[in-house]
Amino acid sequence: MSRAELNKPAPNFTLTDFNGNEINLTDFQTKKNVLLVFNRGFF
Protein backbone atom coordinates (compact mmCIF):
# COMPACT_ATOMS: atom_id res chain seq x y z
CA MET A 1 0.00 0.00 0.00
CA SER A 2 1.29 3.43 -0.84
CA ARG A 3 1.85 6.04 1.83
CA ALA A 4 -0.91 8.61 2.35
CA GLU A 5 0.00 12.21 1.54
CA LEU A 6 -1.28 15.45 3.03
CA ASN A 7 -3.94 17.30 1.04
CA LYS A 8 -4.45 14.34 -1.30
CA PRO A 9 -7.42 11.93 -1.44
CA ALA A 10 -6.91 8.80 0.63
CA PRO A 11 -6.67 5.51 -1.24
CA ASN A 12 -9.86 3.46 -1.13
CA PHE A 13 -9.92 0.51 1.27
CA THR A 14 -12.42 -1.85 2.89
CA LEU A 15 -12.70 -2.59 6.61
CA THR A 16 -15.14 -4.58 8.72
CA ASP A 17 -17.22 -2.60 11.22
CA PHE A 18 -18.18 -3.77 14.71
CA ASN A 19 -21.30 -5.48 13.30
CA GLY A 20 -19.29 -7.49 10.77
CA ASN A 21 -20.38 -5.38 7.77
CA GLU A 22 -17.82 -4.42 5.16
CA ILE A 23 -17.41 -0.66 4.80
CA ASN A 24 -15.57 1.08 1.95
CA LEU A 25 -14.00 4.49 2.29
CA THR A 26 -15.88 5.51 -0.87
CA ASP A 27 -19.15 4.96 1.05
CA PHE A 28 -18.37 8.28 2.75
CA GLN A 29 -17.36 10.18 -0.38
CA THR A 30 -20.24 12.67 -0.09
CA LYS A 31 -19.49 13.42 3.59
CA LYS A 32 -17.36 16.39 4.54
CA ASN A 33 -15.01 14.71 7.03
CA VAL A 34 -14.08 11.15 7.93
CA LEU A 35 -12.19 10.24 11.11
CA LEU A 36 -10.42 6.88 11.18
CA VAL A 37 -9.25 5.35 14.44
CA PHE A 38 -7.03 2.27 14.47
CA ASN A 39 -6.85 0.78 17.95
CA ARG A 40 -4.04 -1.67 18.59
CA GLY A 41 -4.18 -4.16 21.40
CA PHE A 42 -7.95 -4.05 22.00
CA PHE A 43 -9.63 -7.40 21.37
Distance bins in CASP14 RR format, pairs under 12 A and 6 or more apart:
PFRMAT RR
TARGET T0000
AUTHOR 0000-0000-0000
RMODE 2
METHOD distances of the structure
MODEL  1
1 10 0 0 0 0 0 1 0 0 0 0 0
1 11 1 0 0 1 0 0 0 0 0 0 0
1 12 0 0 0 0 0 1 0 0 0 0 0
1 13 1 0 0 1 0 0 0 0 0 0 0
2 8 0 0 0 0 0 1 0 0 0 0 0
2 9 0 0 0 0 0 1 0 0 0 0 0
2 10 0 0 0 0 0 1 0 0 0 0 0
2 11 1 0 0 1 0 0 0 0 0 0 0
2 12 0 0 0 0 0 1 0 0 0 0 0
2 13 0 0 0 0 0 1 0 0 0 0 0
3 10 0 0 0 0 0 1 0 0 0 0 0
3 11 0 0 0 0 1 0 0 0 0 0 0
4 10 1 0 1 0 0 0 0 0 0 0 0
4 11 1 0 0 1 0 0 0 0 0 0 0
4 12 0 0 0 0 0 1 0 0 0 0 0
4 13 0 0 0 0 0 1 0 0 0 0 0
4 25 0 0 0 0 0 1 0 0 0 0 0
4 36 0 0 0 0 0 1 0 0 0 0 0
5 11 0 0 0 0 0 1 0 0 0 0 0
9 25 0 0 0 0 1 0 0 0 0 0 0
9 26 0 0 0 0 0 1 0 0 0 0 0
9 28 0 0 0 0 0 1 0 0 0 0 0
9 29 0 0 0 0 1 0 0 0 0 0 0
9 34 0 0 0 0 0 1 0 0 0 0 0
10 24 0 0 0 0 0 1 0 0 0 0 0
10 25 1 0 0 1 0 0 0 0 0 0 0
10 26 0 0 0 0 1 0 0 0 0 0 0
10 28 0 0 0 0 0 1 0 0 0 0 0
10 29 0 0 0 0 0 1 0 0 0 0 0
10 33 0 0 0 0 0 1 0 0 0 0 0
10 34 0 0 0 0 1 0 0 0 0 0 0
10 35 0 0 0 0 0 1 0 0 0 0 0
10 36 0 0 0 0 1 0 0 0 0 0 0
11 24 0 0 0 0 0 1 0 0 0 0 0
11 25 1 0 0 1 0 0 0 0 0 0 0
11 26 0 0 0 0 0 1 0 0 0 0 0
12 23 0 0 0 0 0 1 0 0 0 0 0
12 24 1 0 0 1 0 0 0 0 0 0 0
12 25 1 0 1 0 0 0 0 0 0 0 0
12 26 1 0 1 0 0 0 0 0 0 0 0
12 27 0 0 0 0 1 0 0 0 0 0 0
12 28 0 0 0 0 0 1 0 0 0 0 0
12 29 0 0 0 0 1 0 0 0 0 0 0
12 34 0 0 0 0 0 1 0 0 0 0 0
13 22 0 0 0 0 0 1 0 0 0 0 0
13 23 0 0 0 0 1 0 0 0 0 0 0
13 24 1 0 0 1 0 0 0 0 0 0 0
13 25 1 0 1 0 0 0 0 0 0 0 0
13 26 0 0 0 0 1 0 0 0 0 0 0
13 27 0 0 0 0 0 1 0 0 0 0 0
13 28 0 0 0 0 0 1 0 0 0 0 0
13 34 0 0 0 0 0 1 0 0 0 0 0
13 36 0 0 0 0 1 0 0 0 0 0 0
13 38 0 0 0 0 0 1 0 0 0 0 0
14 20 0 0 0 0 0 1 0 0 0 0 0
14 21 0 0 0 0 0 1 0 0 0 0 0
14 22 1 0 1 0 0 0 0 0 0 0 0
14 23 1 0 0 1 0 0 0 0 0 0 0
14 24 1 0 1 0 0 0 0 0 0 0 0
14 25 1 0 0 1 0 0 0 0 0 0 0
14 26 0 0 0 0 1 0 0 0 0 0 0
14 27 0 0 0 0 1 0 0 0 0 0 0
15 21 0 0 0 0 1 0 0 0 0 0 0
15 22 1 0 0 1 0 0 0 0 0 0 0
15 23 1 0 1 0 0 0 0 0 0 0 0
15 24 0 0 0 0 1 0 0 0 0 0 0
15 25 0 0 0 0 1 0 0 0 0 0 0
15 27 0 0 0 0 0 1 0 0 0 0 0
15 28 0 0 0 0 0 1 0 0 0 0 0
15 34 0 0 0 0 0 1 0 0 0 0 0
15 36 0 0 0 0 1 0 0 0 0 0 0
15 37 0 0 0 0 0 1 0 0 0 0 0
15 38 0 0 0 0 1 0 0 0 0 0 0
16 22 1 0 1 0 0 0 0 0 0 0 0
16 23 1 0 0 1 0 0 0 0 0 0 0
16 24 0 0 0 0 0 1 0 0 0 0 0
17 23 1 0 1 0 0 0 0 0 0 0 0
17 24 0 0 0 0 0 1 0 0 0 0 0
17 27 0 0 0 0 0 1 0 0 0 0 0
18 37 0 0 0 0 0 1 0 0 0 0 0
18 39 0 0 0 0 0 1 0 0 0 0 0
18 42 0 0 0 0 0 1 0 0 0 0 0
21 27 0 0 0 0 0 1 0 0 0 0 0
23 34 0 0 0 0 0 1 0 0 0 0 0
23 36 0 0 0 0 0 1 0 0 0 0 0
24 34 0 0 0 0 0 1 0 0 0 0 0
25 31 0 0 0 0 0 1 0 0 0 0 0
25 34 1 0 0 1 0 0 0 0 0 0 0
25 35 0 0 0 0 0 1 0 0 0 0 0
25 36 0 0 0 0 1 0 0 0 0 0 0
26 34 0 0 0 0 0 1 0 0 0 0 0
27 34 0 0 0 0 1 0 0 0 0 0 0
28 34 1 0 1 0 0 0 0 0 0 0 0
28 35 0 0 0 0 0 1 0 0 0 0 0
28 36 0 0 0 0 0 1 0 0 0 0 0
END
